[in-house]
Amino acid sequence: MINSPKIRKIVYGGDYNPEQWPEEVWHEDMRLFKEAGVDIVTLNVFSWAMLQPSEDEYDFSTLDRIMELVKENGLFVCMATSTAAHPAWMAKRHPDITRVESNGMKRSFGARHNSCPNSPTYRKYAPELARRLAERYKGFDNIVAWHVSNEFGGECYCENCAKAFREWVKSRYGTIEEVNRAWNTAFWSHTFYDFDEIVPADLRSEEFSWDGQLRTNFQGISLDYRRFLSDSMLECFKLERDELKKITPDIPVTTNLMGWYKPLDYKKWADEMDFVSWDNYPNYDSGPAYPAAVHDTMRGFKGGQPFCLMEQSPSVSNWHIYCKLKRPGVMRLWSWQAVAHGADTVMFFQMRRSIGACEKYHSALIDHAGRNDTRVFKEMAALGAELKKIGGQTLGTRIKADIAIVFDWENWWAAELSAGPSRLINYCSEVSSYYNALFSRNIAVDFIAPDGDMSKYKLVIAPLLYMNHEGYDERVREYVKGGGTYITTYFSGWVDDNDLVLPGGYPGKQKDILGIWVEESDALPEGEENSFIYKGTEYPAGTLCDIMHPEGAREIAVYEREFYSGTPVLTVNDFGSGRASYVGCHSNDAFYAAYLSDICAELGIEPVLDTPQDVEVTRRENDEYSFLFVLNHKDEKSEVRLREGGTDILTDKVYGSGDLLPLNRKGVAIIRTEKK
C-alpha cells in the first residue's frame, strides 16, 4: 500500500493541479485543505508539456515550488509521472507517437490516451521523464507513492504496433505452423507462410460491427491482438516503474485502474504493481452492488490486500450522459463503502475545479466559487474530520470470504467477440447476477483469476467461463474432489486458450466434473423466454438455453416449454468429496437469490448480518479487532439488530449484543468489537 512510517490513518485528498492556477491561489488552497482535513495530494498528473518544453530541455521550476509548498504544509504526495498526455511538439516532430484508430484513421495531436504504446518516441521519452522526476525529488520524504501515467487505456493499430504484434506472435507461438494451428487458418484460406503477412485485427481486416456490436471473423487473431495491446501498455508501465525503482526502491509504484475496464487485463497488471489503485465513477443509477463488486475485484488482485481508492467525484462527474449531483450524504456513504470493501485511502478527483476544457464541470473540493461554505466542501470537511478521528484503526485489516467468483478478462474478450450464439451474451452482467444475489444477503465475496487458489473457499462460482484455460479443469477437478462446491453456467468450457472448440461435446474438459454434456444451445431473442420450476416457483430461462444430457448428474429442474421440455436446466453432480452444479440458462434476480441462498445454507455460509433491504454490511478484521461496517443506502432511516456488541468508532457510542443500531438516511456506522 501507500508507504510511509508517518502514515497513521486513512489518507484523504486527491488530484491537485496547481499549475492550472496563478501562484497566489495556491496558498488559499493550502488553507482550505487544512480546513477540510486533506493530508495527501496527487501531483503532476498532466504536466509533461510544462516539464519538457522541447527535446532536450526540462524545466522543473514550477513543480519545485509546488513541492516545497505542499511539504511546508505537511501534505503527503502521490507523485505522478505526467506521461498520460504527450506535448504538442512531440507529436509534431515525431508523428509515430500518435495512434491509429481501428478504421485506419491516423490521429493528430489532442485529447489524452493518444500515445502509441509501441512508439519508439514514447518509449524513449516517457521512462526518461520518470527517471528525471525520481532523481530530482528522491529527497522528499513526503512522497509516499509513485503514480505512473494515468488511467492507461485505448487501442492503436499503427505500423509500429503491427510490427510489434508480429514479434509478440512469434514469441508466443514459435513457428508459423503453430500460428496457423492456433488460429485455425485453414478456414477461409487464411494460411500464413511468413510472420510479415500478419496484420492487426481491426475494422480493415477481421473485425466488423454487427447489430451495433463488434464481432470478428477470426476469434483467435482478435483475441491475441487484445492480449498484445494489454501487454504493450503494461510494458510501458513497467518501463517507467523500473526507472523509478532504480532511484527510489522503497517508494511503492502504482497506476490507477478503471474497474471492469474491458481493454486491459488488470489481473496481469496488478501482478506488476506494488499496490492496486482504482477510480470509482459509477453511474448515478448504478446502485450500490456494482461499485461493491469492483471494490472486491480490486481487492482480489493481491490476495485480499487493501487497495487504494485513487479517484472518485466529490459530487457530479462530467463524463456521464446525465451529470446528476450526488445527493447529500452519498459522497460520504460511497467513501465508506470503499473502505468497507478494503480501501485504505479515500481520494478524489479533484481538489480545485478547473476553469476550462472538458473537466471544468467535474466537481471538486474547492468549487469555482472558491468558498468553504458550499454543500460539497462542508460534507468533505466533515468526512475529513471522521477520518482523522478514527485514525489508523482499520488500516491493513482484511475481509474473510468463504465464496470466490472467478473473473477473467480473456474470457470476457472471447465470449463477446464470438460470432454467435447470441448478441445478448454479456460477461459482466452474468457475473453481476451471481454477485448481486450474495451482496443483497451481506455475504462476503472474493474475486479470483482462473489460476487463483480455490482451496480456501467453500464455494467457487465461475459464470460464463467460455474459455477453459490450459490446466483450469485440473484445478477445478482437484478442488471439487477435495470437497469444494463449484458452480458454472451456460456457455462455459466450450473452447481452449485460442478460442478453438474442444471436441467431444460441451462443456469440454469439464464434462466429467459436472456429469453432463450439452448437445445444443438455444439462443432466445430478446423478449422470448422458456421457464423452469425450482422448489415450487417458476423462473424464466433466457439468453442461451443449454439442452443437456446427464451423465451422472442429478436433475434439479427441467425446462417447461419448447421441444426440449423436460430436459434438465439445473443439475448437480457428486464428484469425489465435493459437488459441481451447472446452470444451463440465464434467469432473473429472484432465482439467483433463492438458488444461492439454498446453497449457502447447505454449506453453512452465513451473512455477516441480516439487515433490511438496501442496508449493506461488511466486516474487516485483524488479530485484535473486528470492524463491522453498516451502510444505509436508503433515502430513509433504518435500523439493524446487532449480533455482537461493540463501539461505533465514528460516534463513540457503545452497543450491546442484540441492541438495535439506528441509521440515518445514507447513514454509516463502524462497530469495533474486540476479539476474544
C-alpha positions as CSV (number, residue, x, y, z in Angstrom):
1,M,0.0,0.0,0.0
2,I,0.9,3.7,0.2
3,N,4.1,3.6,2.2
4,S,5.4,5.9,4.9
5,P,6.1,5.4,8.6
6,K,4.5,8.7,9.1
7,I,1.1,7.5,7.9
8,R,-1.1,6.7,10.8
9,K,-4.6,7.0,9.2
10,I,-6.6,6.6,6.0
11,V,-5.0,9.3,3.9
12,Y,-7.5,11.8,2.5
13,G,-7.2,14.1,-0.5
14,G,-6.8,13.6,-4.3
15,D,-5.7,15.1,-7.6
16,Y,-4.4,18.6,-7.3
17,N,-3.4,20.7,-10.4
18,P,-2.0,24.0,-9.1
19,E,-0.1,24.6,-12.4
20,Q,-3.5,25.4,-13.9
21,W,-3.9,28.4,-11.4
22,P,-1.9,31.6,-10.6
23,E,0.5,31.0,-7.7
24,E,-1.4,33.3,-5.3
25,V,-4.3,30.8,-5.4
26,W,-2.0,28.0,-4.1
27,H,-1.7,29.5,-0.6
28,E,-5.5,29.8,-0.3
29,D,-5.8,26.2,-1.4
30,M,-3.4,25.1,1.5
31,R,-5.7,26.9,4.0
32,L,-8.8,25.2,2.6
33,F,-7.1,21.8,2.5
34,K,-6.3,22.1,6.2
35,E,-9.8,23.1,7.0
36,A,-11.1,20.0,5.1
37,G,-8.7,17.6,6.7
38,V,-6.8,16.9,3.4
39,D,-3.5,15.2,4.1
40,I,-2.4,13.9,0.6
41,V,-2.4,15.3,-2.9
42,T,-1.7,13.6,-6.2
43,L,0.5,16.0,-8.2
44,N,1.9,16.2,-11.6
45,V,-0.6,14.1,-13.5
46,F,-0.8,16.1,-16.7
47,S,2.3,18.3,-16.7
48,W,4.5,16.8,-19.4
49,A,4.3,19.9,-21.6
50,M,5.3,22.1,-18.7
51,L,8.2,19.8,-17.6
52,Q,9.6,19.2,-21.0
53,P,9.2,22.1,-23.4
54,S,11.5,20.6,-26.1
55,E,13.6,17.6,-27.0
56,D,16.5,18.1,-24.5
57,E,15.1,20.9,-22.3
58,Y,13.5,20.1,-18.9
59,D,12.0,22.7,-16.6
60,F,11.1,21.6,-13.0
61,S,10.9,25.1,-11.5
62,T,7.2,25.3,-11.1
63,L,7.0,21.7,-9.8
64,D,9.8,22.6,-7.4
65,R,7.8,25.4,-5.9
66,I,4.7,23.3,-5.6
67,M,6.6,20.5,-3.9
68,E,8.1,22.9,-1.4
69,L,4.7,24.4,-0.7
70,V,3.0,21.1,0.0
71,K,5.8,19.9,2.1
72,E,5.7,23.1,4.2
73,N,2.0,22.5,4.7
74,G,2.5,18.9,5.9
75,L,0.9,17.2,2.9
76,F,1.9,13.7,1.7
77,V,2.4,13.4,-2.1
78,C,1.3,10.7,-4.6
79,M,3.7,11.8,-7.4
80,A,2.5,11.1,-10.9
81,T,4.9,10.9,-13.8
82,S,2.9,13.1,-16.2
83,T,3.1,10.7,-19.2
84,A,-0.6,10.3,-19.8
85,A,-0.6,13.1,-22.4
86,H,2.4,13.9,-24.5
87,P,3.3,17.5,-25.5
88,A,2.3,19.0,-28.9
89,W,5.9,19.5,-30.0
90,M,6.5,15.7,-29.6
91,A,3.6,14.9,-32.0
92,K,4.7,17.5,-34.5
93,R,8.3,16.3,-34.6
94,H,7.7,12.6,-34.1
95,P,4.4,11.5,-35.7
96,D,5.0,7.9,-34.7
97,I,3.8,8.8,-31.2
98,T,0.1,9.4,-32.1
99,R,-2.2,6.5,-32.5
100,V,-4.1,4.9,-35.5
101,E,-7.7,4.0,-35.0
102,S,-9.3,0.7,-35.8
103,N,-10.6,2.1,-39.1
104,G,-7.1,3.2,-40.1
105,M,-7.5,6.9,-39.3
106,K,-4.3,8.5,-38.1
107,R,-4.8,10.6,-35.0
108,S,-3.4,14.2,-34.7
109,F,-2.2,15.8,-31.5
110,G,-5.0,16.1,-29.0
111,A,-7.1,14.6,-26.2
112,R,-5.3,12.0,-24.0
113,H,-4.8,8.3,-24.3
114,N,-3.2,9.3,-27.7
115,S,0.3,7.9,-27.3
116,C,1.0,4.7,-29.2
117,P,2.3,2.1,-26.7
118,N,4.8,0.8,-29.3
119,S,6.0,4.2,-30.4
120,P,9.8,4.4,-30.1
121,T,9.4,8.1,-29.3
122,Y,7.0,7.4,-26.4
123,R,9.2,4.6,-25.1
124,K,12.2,6.8,-25.1
125,Y,10.8,10.0,-23.5
126,A,8.3,8.6,-21.0
127,P,10.7,6.5,-18.9
128,E,13.3,9.3,-19.2
129,L,10.9,11.7,-17.6
130,A,10.1,9.2,-14.9
131,R,13.9,8.9,-14.2
132,R,14.4,12.6,-14.0
133,L,11.5,13.0,-11.7
134,A,12.8,10.3,-9.4
135,E,16.3,11.8,-9.4
136,R,15.1,15.3,-8.6
137,Y,12.6,14.5,-5.9
138,K,14.1,11.5,-4.2
139,G,15.0,13.6,-1.2
140,F,11.3,14.5,-0.4
141,D,10.3,12.1,2.3
142,N,6.6,13.1,1.9
143,I,6.4,11.3,-1.4
144,V,4.6,8.1,-0.3
145,A,3.8,6.6,-3.8
146,W,4.6,6.9,-7.4
147,H,1.6,7.1,-9.9
148,V,2.7,6.1,-13.4
149,S,0.8,7.9,-16.2
150,N,-3.0,8.0,-15.6
151,E,-5.8,5.6,-16.5
152,F,-4.0,3.7,-19.2
153,G,-6.4,2.8,-22.0
154,G,-7.4,2.8,-25.6
155,E,-6.0,0.9,-28.6
156,C,-3.6,1.5,-31.5
157,Y,-3.4,-0.1,-34.9
158,C,-0.4,1.7,-36.4
159,E,2.5,0.1,-38.3
160,N,4.7,0.1,-35.2
161,C,2.0,-1.9,-33.4
162,A,1.7,-4.2,-36.4
163,K,5.5,-4.9,-36.3
164,A,5.4,-5.4,-32.6
165,F,2.4,-7.7,-32.9
166,R,4.3,-10.0,-35.3
167,E,7.1,-10.2,-32.8
168,W,4.6,-10.9,-30.0
169,V,3.0,-13.7,-32.0
170,K,6.4,-15.2,-32.9
171,S,7.4,-15.2,-29.2
172,R,4.0,-16.8,-28.2
173,Y,3.9,-19.5,-30.8
174,G,7.4,-20.0,-32.1
175,T,6.7,-21.1,-35.6
176,I,4.3,-20.0,-38.3
177,E,2.9,-23.6,-38.4
178,E,1.8,-23.3,-34.8
179,V,0.2,-19.9,-35.5
180,N,-1.8,-21.5,-38.3
181,R,-2.9,-24.3,-36.0
182,A,-3.8,-22.0,-33.1
183,W,-5.8,-19.6,-35.3
184,N,-7.3,-22.4,-37.5
185,T,-6.3,-20.5,-40.6
186,A,-7.3,-23.3,-42.9
187,F,-10.7,-21.6,-42.6
188,W,-11.4,-19.1,-45.4
189,S,-7.9,-19.6,-46.9
190,H,-6.2,-17.6,-44.2
191,T,-3.0,-19.7,-44.1
192,F,0.1,-17.6,-43.3
193,Y,3.5,-18.5,-44.8
194,D,5.5,-15.8,-43.1
195,F,5.1,-13.7,-40.0
196,D,5.3,-10.5,-42.0
197,E,1.9,-11.4,-43.6
198,I,0.2,-11.0,-40.3
199,V,-1.7,-7.7,-39.7
200,P,-3.6,-6.3,-36.7
201,A,-7.2,-7.4,-36.2
202,D,-9.2,-4.2,-36.9
203,L,-12.0,-2.9,-39.0
204,R,-9.7,-3.0,-42.0
205,S,-9.1,-6.7,-41.6
206,E,-11.1,-9.2,-39.5
207,E,-13.5,-7.1,-37.4
208,F,-16.9,-5.7,-38.2
209,S,-19.9,-4.1,-36.5
210,W,-22.9,-6.4,-36.4
211,D,-26.1,-5.1,-34.9
212,G,-24.2,-2.4,-33.0
213,Q,-21.7,-4.9,-31.5
214,L,-18.1,-5.6,-32.5
215,R,-17.6,-9.1,-34.0
216,T,-14.7,-10.8,-35.7
217,N,-14.2,-13.3,-38.5
218,F,-11.2,-14.9,-36.7
219,Q,-11.6,-15.0,-32.9
220,G,-8.0,-16.3,-32.4
221,I,-6.5,-13.3,-34.2
222,S,-8.7,-10.7,-32.5
223,L,-8.2,-12.3,-29.1
224,D,-4.4,-12.3,-29.5
225,Y,-4.4,-8.7,-30.6
226,R,-6.3,-7.7,-27.4
227,R,-3.7,-9.7,-25.4
228,F,-1.0,-7.9,-27.3
229,L,-2.4,-4.4,-26.7
230,S,-2.8,-5.0,-23.0
231,D,0.7,-6.4,-22.8
232,S,2.1,-3.5,-24.8
233,M,0.6,-0.9,-22.4
234,L,1.8,-2.9,-19.5
235,E,5.3,-2.8,-20.9
236,C,5.1,1.0,-20.9
237,F,4.1,1.0,-17.3
238,K,7.0,-1.3,-16.4
239,L,9.5,0.9,-18.3
240,E,8.6,3.8,-16.1
241,R,8.2,1.7,-12.9
242,D,11.7,0.3,-13.4
243,E,13.3,3.7,-13.8
244,L,11.6,4.9,-10.6
245,K,12.6,1.7,-8.7
246,K,16.3,2.2,-9.6
247,I,16.4,5.5,-7.8
248,T,13.6,5.2,-5.1
249,P,13.3,1.5,-4.4
250,D,11.4,2.0,-1.2
251,I,8.6,4.0,-2.7
252,P,5.7,1.9,-4.0
253,V,4.6,2.3,-7.6
254,T,1.0,2.0,-8.9
255,T,-1.2,3.3,-11.6
256,N,-5.0,4.0,-11.4
257,L,-7.1,1.3,-12.9
258,M,-10.7,1.8,-14.1
259,G,-12.7,-1.0,-12.6
260,W,-14.2,-3.5,-15.0
261,Y,-12.4,-1.9,-17.9
262,K,-12.5,-4.2,-20.9
263,P,-9.4,-3.5,-22.9
264,L,-6.8,-4.2,-20.3
265,D,-6.2,-7.5,-18.4
266,Y,-6.0,-5.9,-15.0
267,K,-5.0,-9.2,-13.2
268,K,-1.8,-9.2,-15.2
269,W,-1.3,-5.5,-14.5
270,A,-1.9,-6.0,-10.7
271,D,0.9,-8.5,-10.6
272,E,3.3,-5.8,-11.7
273,M,2.1,-3.1,-9.3
274,D,3.2,-2.6,-5.7
275,F,-0.4,-2.0,-4.8
276,V,-3.7,-1.8,-6.6
277,S,-5.5,1.5,-7.0
278,W,-8.6,2.4,-9.0
279,D,-11.0,5.2,-9.9
280,N,-14.6,4.7,-8.8
281,Y,-17.1,6.6,-11.1
282,P,-20.4,4.6,-11.1
283,N,-23.4,6.0,-13.0
284,Y,-26.0,7.8,-10.9
285,D,-28.3,4.8,-11.3
286,S,-25.7,2.0,-10.9
287,G,-26.9,1.0,-7.4
288,P,-24.6,0.0,-4.6
289,A,-23.8,-3.5,-5.8
290,Y,-21.8,-2.5,-8.8
291,P,-19.1,-0.5,-7.1
292,A,-19.0,-3.1,-4.3
293,A,-18.3,-5.8,-6.9
294,V,-15.5,-3.8,-8.4
295,H,-14.0,-2.9,-5.0
296,D,-14.0,-6.6,-4.3
297,T,-12.4,-7.3,-7.6
298,M,-9.6,-4.8,-7.0
299,R,-9.0,-6.3,-3.5
300,G,-8.8,-9.8,-5.0
301,F,-5.9,-8.9,-7.3
302,K,-3.4,-9.0,-4.5
303,G,-4.9,-11.9,-2.5
304,G,-7.1,-9.7,-0.3
305,Q,-4.6,-7.0,0.4
306,P,-6.2,-3.5,0.9
307,F,-6.3,-1.3,-2.2
308,C,-6.2,2.4,-2.8
309,L,-9.3,4.4,-3.8
310,M,-7.4,6.8,-6.0
311,E,-10.2,8.8,-7.5
312,Q,-14.0,9.4,-7.1
313,S,-16.1,12.5,-7.6
314,P,-17.0,14.8,-4.7
315,S,-20.4,15.3,-6.3
316,V,-21.0,15.5,-10.0
317,S,-19.0,13.7,-12.7
318,N,-18.9,15.5,-16.1
319,W,-18.3,12.3,-18.1
320,H,-21.8,10.8,-17.6
321,I,-24.7,11.2,-20.0
322,Y,-26.6,12.8,-17.2
323,C,-24.4,14.6,-14.8
324,K,-26.5,14.2,-11.7
325,L,-25.4,15.6,-8.4
326,K,-24.6,13.2,-5.6
327,R,-27.3,13.8,-3.1
328,P,-26.4,14.9,0.5
329,G,-24.7,12.1,2.3
330,V,-23.9,10.0,-0.8
331,M,-20.3,11.1,-1.1
332,R,-19.6,10.1,2.5
333,L,-21.6,6.8,2.1
334,W,-19.7,5.8,-1.1
335,S,-16.4,6.7,0.5
336,W,-17.1,4.5,3.5
337,Q,-18.3,1.7,1.2
338,A,-14.9,1.7,-0.5
339,V,-13.3,1.4,3.0
340,A,-15.8,-1.3,3.9
341,H,-14.6,-3.4,0.9
342,G,-10.9,-3.0,1.5
343,A,-9.7,0.5,0.7
344,D,-7.1,2.1,2.9
345,T,-7.3,5.5,1.2
346,V,-10.1,7.9,0.4
347,M,-9.1,10.1,-2.6
348,F,-10.8,12.3,-5.2
349,F,-10.6,13.9,-8.5
350,Q,-10.3,16.8,-8.0
351,M,-9.2,19.3,-5.3
352,R,-9.9,22.5,-7.2
353,R,-12.2,22.8,-10.2
354,S,-10.6,23.8,-13.5
355,I,-12.0,26.8,-15.3
356,G,-11.6,25.4,-18.8
357,A,-11.7,22.3,-21.1
358,C,-13.7,19.1,-20.7
359,E,-13.5,18.6,-16.9
360,K,-14.4,22.2,-15.8
361,Y,-17.8,20.9,-14.7
362,H,-16.4,17.9,-12.8
363,S,-16.9,18.6,-9.1
364,A,-14.2,19.4,-6.7
365,L,-13.5,20.1,-3.1
366,I,-13.0,23.8,-4.0
367,D,-15.6,24.9,-6.4
368,H,-15.5,27.7,-8.9
369,A,-16.8,29.9,-6.2
370,G,-13.7,29.2,-4.2
371,R,-15.6,29.2,-0.9
372,N,-15.6,27.0,2.2
373,D,-19.4,27.2,2.8
374,T,-20.6,25.1,-0.2
375,R,-22.5,21.9,0.5
376,V,-19.8,19.8,-1.0
377,F,-17.0,21.5,0.9
378,K,-18.8,21.1,4.2
379,E,-19.6,17.5,3.6
380,M,-16.0,16.7,2.6
381,A,-14.7,18.6,5.7
382,A,-17.0,16.5,7.9
383,L,-15.7,13.3,6.3
384,G,-12.1,14.5,6.8
385,A,-12.8,15.0,10.4
386,E,-14.2,11.5,10.7
387,L,-11.1,10.0,9.1
388,K,-8.9,12.0,11.5
389,K,-11.0,10.8,14.4
390,I,-10.7,7.0,13.7
391,G,-7.0,7.3,12.8
392,G,-5.4,4.1,11.7
393,Q,-7.7,1.7,13.4
394,T,-8.9,-0.1,10.2
395,L,-5.6,0.2,8.2
396,G,-4.4,-3.2,6.9
397,T,-7.5,-5.1,8.1
398,R,-8.8,-7.9,5.8
399,I,-12.1,-9.3,4.7
400,K,-12.6,-13.1,5.1
401,A,-14.8,-14.7,2.5
402,D,-16.0,-18.3,2.0
403,I,-17.0,-17.7,-1.6
404,A,-15.0,-16.8,-4.6
405,I,-16.2,-15.7,-8.1
406,V,-13.8,-16.4,-11.0
407,F,-13.3,-13.3,-13.1
408,D,-11.2,-13.4,-16.3
409,W,-10.5,-10.7,-18.9
410,E,-9.6,-13.1,-21.6
411,N,-13.0,-14.9,-21.2
412,W,-14.7,-11.5,-21.3
413,W,-13.0,-10.7,-24.6
414,A,-13.5,-14.2,-26.2
415,A,-17.2,-14.6,-25.1
416,E,-18.2,-11.2,-26.5
417,L,-16.1,-11.4,-29.7
418,S,-17.7,-14.7,-30.7
419,A,-19.8,-14.7,-33.9
420,G,-22.7,-16.2,-32.2
421,P,-24.6,-17.7,-30.5
422,S,-26.3,-14.5,-29.2
423,R,-25.8,-10.8,-29.0
424,L,-27.2,-11.0,-25.5
425,I,-24.1,-12.7,-24.2
426,N,-22.8,-10.3,-21.6
427,Y,-20.0,-11.5,-19.4
428,C,-20.1,-8.8,-16.7
429,S,-23.8,-8.9,-16.5
430,E,-23.7,-12.7,-15.8
431,V,-21.0,-12.2,-13.2
432,S,-23.1,-9.5,-11.6
433,S,-26.2,-11.7,-11.4
434,Y,-24.4,-14.0,-9.1
435,Y,-22.6,-11.3,-7.1
436,N,-25.7,-9.2,-6.6
437,A,-27.5,-12.2,-5.0
438,L,-24.8,-12.6,-2.5
439,F,-24.3,-8.8,-2.0
440,S,-28.0,-8.4,-1.1
441,R,-27.6,-11.0,1.6
442,N,-24.4,-9.4,3.1
443,I,-22.3,-12.5,2.2
444,A,-18.7,-11.7,1.6
445,V,-17.2,-12.5,-1.8
446,D,-13.6,-12.6,-3.1
447,F,-12.8,-12.4,-6.8
448,I,-10.1,-14.7,-8.2
449,A,-8.5,-15.4,-11.5
450,P,-8.8,-18.8,-13.2
451,D,-5.3,-19.7,-11.9
452,G,-6.2,-18.4,-8.4
453,D,-6.2,-20.5,-5.2
454,M,-9.6,-22.2,-4.8
455,S,-8.7,-24.3,-1.8
456,K,-9.6,-21.8,0.9
457,Y,-13.2,-21.3,-0.3
458,K,-16.3,-23.4,0.4
459,L,-17.9,-22.3,-2.8
460,V,-16.4,-21.2,-6.2
461,I,-18.7,-19.7,-8.9
462,A,-17.5,-19.4,-12.5
463,P,-20.2,-17.6,-14.5
464,L,-20.0,-17.8,-18.3
465,L,-16.4,-19.2,-18.3
466,Y,-16.5,-19.8,-22.0
467,M,-12.8,-20.5,-22.3
468,N,-11.1,-23.4,-20.5
469,H,-7.6,-22.1,-19.9
470,E,-4.9,-24.8,-20.0
471,G,-4.9,-26.6,-16.7
472,Y,-8.1,-24.9,-15.4
473,D,-10.2,-28.0,-15.5
474,E,-7.5,-29.8,-13.5
475,R,-7.6,-27.2,-10.8
476,V,-11.4,-27.4,-10.6
477,R,-11.2,-31.2,-10.6
478,E,-8.8,-31.2,-7.7
479,Y,-10.9,-28.6,-5.8
480,V,-14.1,-30.5,-6.1
481,K,-12.6,-33.9,-5.4
482,G,-11.2,-32.3,-2.2
483,G,-14.6,-31.3,-1.0
484,G,-15.3,-28.0,-2.7
485,T,-18.6,-26.8,-4.2
486,Y,-18.4,-25.5,-7.8
487,I,-21.0,-23.7,-9.9
488,T,-20.6,-22.8,-13.6
489,T,-23.1,-21.8,-16.2
490,Y,-24.2,-22.0,-19.8
491,F,-21.6,-21.1,-22.5
492,S,-18.8,-22.4,-20.2
493,G,-15.8,-24.6,-21.1
494,W,-16.5,-24.6,-24.9
495,V,-13.1,-23.5,-26.2
496,D,-9.4,-23.6,-25.4
497,D,-7.0,-20.6,-24.9
498,N,-7.0,-19.9,-28.7
499,D,-10.8,-20.0,-28.9
500,L,-10.7,-23.4,-30.7
501,V,-13.7,-25.6,-29.8
502,L,-12.9,-28.5,-27.5
503,P,-14.3,-31.6,-29.3
504,G,-16.4,-34.2,-27.7
505,G,-19.3,-32.0,-26.5
506,Y,-19.7,-29.0,-24.3
507,P,-18.5,-28.1,-21.6
508,G,-15.4,-29.7,-22.9
509,K,-12.9,-30.9,-20.4
510,Q,-15.3,-30.2,-17.5
511,K,-17.9,-32.8,-18.6
512,D,-16.8,-35.4,-16.1
513,I,-16.7,-32.9,-13.2
514,L,-20.2,-31.6,-14.0
515,G,-21.6,-35.0,-15.0
516,I,-23.3,-33.7,-18.2
517,W,-22.8,-33.0,-21.8
518,V,-24.5,-30.2,-23.8
519,E,-25.8,-31.2,-27.2
520,E,-27.3,-27.9,-28.4
521,S,-27.9,-24.3,-27.1
522,D,-31.0,-22.4,-28.0
523,A,-30.3,-18.6,-28.3
524,L,-33.6,-16.9,-27.4
525,P,-34.1,-13.5,-28.9
526,E,-34.7,-10.6,-26.6
527,G,-38.2,-10.8,-25.1
528,E,-38.5,-14.5,-25.6
529,E,-38.3,-16.9,-22.6
530,N,-38.5,-20.5,-21.7
531,S,-39.1,-21.4,-18.0
532,F,-38.4,-23.9,-15.2
533,I,-39.6,-24.6,-11.8
534,Y,-37.2,-24.5,-8.9
535,K,-38.6,-25.6,-5.5
536,G,-42.2,-24.8,-6.4
537,T,-41.6,-21.4,-8.1
538,E,-41.4,-20.7,-11.8
539,Y,-38.5,-18.7,-13.1
540,P,-37.6,-17.5,-16.6
541,A,-34.9,-19.2,-18.8
542,G,-33.4,-16.9,-21.4
543,T,-30.4,-15.7,-23.4
544,L,-29.0,-19.2,-24.0
545,C,-30.8,-22.4,-23.1
546,D,-28.4,-25.4,-23.0
547,I,-30.0,-28.7,-24.0
548,M,-28.0,-31.2,-21.9
549,H,-27.8,-34.8,-21.1
550,P,-27.0,-36.0,-17.6
551,E,-24.1,-38.4,-17.4
552,G,-24.1,-39.0,-13.6
553,A,-25.5,-35.6,-12.6
554,R,-28.9,-35.3,-10.9
555,E,-31.6,-33.1,-12.4
556,I,-32.7,-30.2,-10.1
557,A,-35.0,-28.5,-12.6
558,V,-36.2,-29.0,-16.2
559,Y,-37.4,-26.8,-19.0
560,E,-41.1,-26.2,-19.1
561,R,-41.6,-25.4,-22.8
562,E,-40.3,-25.9,-26.3
563,F,-39.2,-29.2,-27.9
564,Y,-36.6,-29.7,-25.1
565,S,-39.3,-29.5,-22.4
566,G,-38.5,-32.0,-19.7
567,T,-34.7,-31.9,-20.2
568,P,-32.6,-30.6,-17.4
569,V,-31.7,-26.9,-16.9
570,L,-30.2,-27.2,-13.4
571,T,-28.0,-30.1,-12.4
572,V,-25.7,-31.1,-9.6
573,N,-23.0,-33.8,-9.7
574,D,-21.3,-35.5,-6.8
575,F,-17.6,-35.7,-7.6
576,G,-15.1,-37.0,-5.1
577,S,-15.8,-35.4,-1.8
578,G,-17.4,-32.3,-3.4
579,R,-20.0,-31.4,-5.9
580,A,-20.3,-29.4,-9.1
581,S,-23.5,-27.7,-10.3
582,Y,-24.5,-26.4,-13.7
583,V,-27.0,-23.6,-14.5
584,G,-28.0,-24.0,-18.2
585,C,-29.5,-20.6,-18.9
586,H,-29.8,-17.0,-17.7
587,S,-32.6,-16.3,-15.3
588,N,-33.7,-13.4,-13.1
589,D,-32.6,-11.9,-9.8
590,A,-35.2,-13.8,-7.8
591,F,-33.8,-17.1,-9.0
592,Y,-30.2,-16.3,-8.2
593,A,-31.2,-15.1,-4.7
594,A,-33.2,-18.3,-4.0
595,Y,-30.6,-20.7,-5.6
596,L,-27.6,-19.2,-3.9
597,S,-29.3,-18.8,-0.6
598,D,-30.1,-22.5,-0.6
599,I,-26.5,-23.5,-1.5
600,C,-25.0,-21.1,1.2
601,A,-27.4,-22.6,3.8
602,E,-26.2,-26.1,2.9
603,L,-22.6,-25.1,3.1
604,G,-23.0,-23.2,6.4
605,I,-22.1,-19.9,4.8
606,E,-23.9,-17.1,6.8
607,P,-24.4,-13.4,6.1
608,V,-22.3,-11.0,8.0
609,L,-25.5,-9.7,9.4
610,D,-29.2,-9.9,8.5
611,T,-30.4,-6.4,7.5
612,P,-33.3,-4.7,5.8
613,Q,-33.1,-4.3,2.0
614,D,-30.5,-1.7,0.9
615,V,-28.6,-1.8,4.2
616,E,-25.2,-3.2,3.4
617,V,-22.9,-4.8,6.0
618,T,-19.2,-6.0,5.6
619,R,-16.6,-7.0,8.1
620,R,-12.9,-6.2,8.1
621,E,-10.6,-7.6,10.8
622,N,-7.2,-8.1,12.2
623,D,-5.8,-10.2,15.1
624,E,-7.2,-7.8,17.7
625,Y,-10.4,-6.3,16.4
626,S,-13.4,-6.9,14.1
627,F,-14.9,-3.8,12.4
628,L,-18.5,-4.1,11.2
629,F,-19.3,-1.6,8.5
630,V,-23.1,-0.8,8.3
631,L,-24.2,1.3,5.4
632,N,-27.7,2.5,4.8
633,H,-28.2,3.1,1.0
634,K,-31.9,4.0,1.5
635,D,-33.3,7.5,1.4
636,E,-35.0,6.9,4.8
637,K,-33.9,5.9,8.2
638,S,-33.4,2.3,9.1
639,E,-32.1,0.1,11.9
640,V,-30.4,-3.3,12.3
641,R,-30.1,-5.6,15.2
642,L,-26.5,-6.4,16.2
643,R,-25.4,-9.9,17.0
644,E,-22.4,-8.7,18.9
645,G,-21.8,-5.6,20.9
646,G,-19.1,-3.0,20.3
647,T,-18.3,0.6,19.9
648,D,-19.2,2.8,16.9
649,I,-15.8,4.4,16.2
650,L,-17.5,7.3,14.4
651,T,-19.7,8.3,17.4
652,D,-18.0,6.5,20.4
653,K,-21.5,5.1,21.3
654,V,-21.4,1.6,22.9
655,Y,-23.8,-1.1,21.8
656,G,-24.6,-4.4,23.4
657,S,-25.3,-7.8,21.9
658,G,-28.8,-7.7,20.5
659,D,-29.1,-3.9,20.5
660,L,-30.8,-2.0,17.7
661,L,-28.4,0.2,15.7
662,P,-30.2,3.2,14.3
663,L,-29.1,4.6,10.9
664,N,-30.0,7.9,9.3
665,R,-30.7,8.1,5.6
666,K,-27.4,7.3,3.8
667,G,-26.0,6.7,7.3
668,V,-22.9,4.8,8.3
669,A,-21.8,3.1,11.4
670,I,-18.5,1.2,12.1
671,I,-18.8,-1.1,15.1
672,R,-15.5,-2.2,16.6
673,T,-15.5,-5.4,18.6
674,E,-12.5,-6.8,20.5
675,K,-11.7,-10.4,19.6
676,K,-11.7,-12.8,22.5
